[in-house]
Amino acid sequence: QVQLVESGGGLVQAGGSLRLSCAASGIIVSDNVMGWYRQAPGKQRELVATITSGLSTNYADSVKGRFTISRDNAKNTVYLQMNSLKPEDTSVYYCNWFSRTWGRNYWGQGTQVTVSS
């Protein structure tokens, strides 16, 4: 059974930083493409960042240079370091794994990030 559990969200002032964590079970994060998505109220869920098994990373233009995705293989955990946060980064952030075997997405429960101006 695949489980993705996010943590680390909270309330922060603009310009501040947060680090989100996604602890995975049932899959090995280093063998897979893992992603972070976010969804603001009334908006579609959007891709924030991905990391491949070979450690290639990809970022949405809106977060490039401010956010960093990484992983800890020993902890089977994926991180999203968010710096220079802006009010428009306010969203629920979700960890994601897409199973090519099952043809479906797996999501965590989400963690709320609120950036005050």
C-alpha positions in Angstrom: 0.0 0.0 0.0 1.4 3.4 -1.1 1.3 6.2 1.4 2.6 9.7 1.0 2.6 11.9 4.2 3.4 15.6 3.9 4.5 17.8 6.8 6.1 21.2 7.3 3.5 23.6 6.2 2.5 26.6 8.2 2.1 30.4 8.3 5.1 32.5 7.3 5.7 36.1 6.4 6.6 37.1 2.8 10.3 36.6 2.3 10.5 33.7 4.7 11.3 30.1 4.2 9.7 26.7 4.9 10.7 23.1 4.2 8.1 20.6 3.3 8.7 16.9 3.8 7.0 13.9 2.1 7.6 10.6 3.8 6.8 7.7 1.5 5.9 4.1 2.2 5.1 1.3 -0.2 7.5 2.8 -2.8 11.2 3.6 -3.0 11.5 7.3 -3.8 14.9 6.9 -5.3 13.5 4.5 -8.0 10.8 6.9 -9.1 9.9 10.3 -10.3 8.4 12.2 -7.4 6.7 15.6 -7.5 5.3 18.4 -5.5 2.1 20.1 -6.7 0.0 22.9 -5.2 -3.6 24.0 -5.3 -4.9 27.4 -4.3 -8.6 28.0 -3.6 -10.6 28.2 -6.8 -7.6 27.2 -8.9 -6.4 24.0 -10.6 -3.7 21.9 -9.1 -0.4 22.9 -10.6 3.0 21.3 -10.8 5.7 22.9 -8.6 8.7 20.6 -9.0 9.8 17.1 -9.8 12.8 14.9 -9.2 13.8 11.8 -11.1 15.6 8.7 -10.0 18.7 10.2 -11.6 18.3 13.4 -9.5 17.2 15.5 -12.5 15.0 18.3 -11.3 12.3 20.4 -13.0 10.5 23.5 -11.7 7.6 25.7 -12.5 8.8 29.0 -13.8 7.1 30.7 -10.9 9.3 29.0 -8.4 12.6 28.7 -10.2 15.5 30.1 -8.2 13.4 30.1 -5.0 12.4 26.4 -4.4 14.6 23.3 -4.3 13.4 19.7 -4.5 15.6 17.0 -3.0 15.4 13.6 -1.4 16.9 11.6 1.4 17.2 8.0 0.3 17.9 6.6 3.8 14.7 8.3 5.0 12.7 7.5 1.8 11.6 11.2 2.0 11.3 14.0 -0.6 11.7 17.6 0.4 10.7 21.0 -0.9 12.8 23.8 0.4 10.9 27.1 -0.2 12.8 30.4 0.1 11.8 34.0 -0.6 8.2 33.0 -0.2 5.5 35.3 -1.7 1.8 35.6 -0.9 1.0 34.0 -4.2 2.7 30.8 -3.0 -0.2 30.4 -0.6 -1.7 27.0 -1.4 -2.1 23.4 -0.2 1.0 21.5 -1.3 0.7 17.9 -2.3 3.3 15.2 -2.7 2.8 13.1 -5.8 3.9 9.8 -7.4 2.5 8.6 -10.7 2.4 4.8 -11.1 3.1 3.8 -14.6 2.2 0.2 -13.6 -1.2 1.1 -12.4 -1.8 4.2 -14.5 -2.8 6.4 -11.6 -1.6 9.2 -9.4 -1.0 8.8 -5.7 -1.3 11.9 -3.5 -0.6 12.8 0.0 -3.2 14.5 2.2 -1.7 17.9 1.6 -0.1 20.5 3.8 -1.2 24.1 4.0 1.3 26.9 3.3 0.1 30.4 4.0 2.3 33.4 3.2 1.3 36.7 4.7 2.2 40.1 3.1 
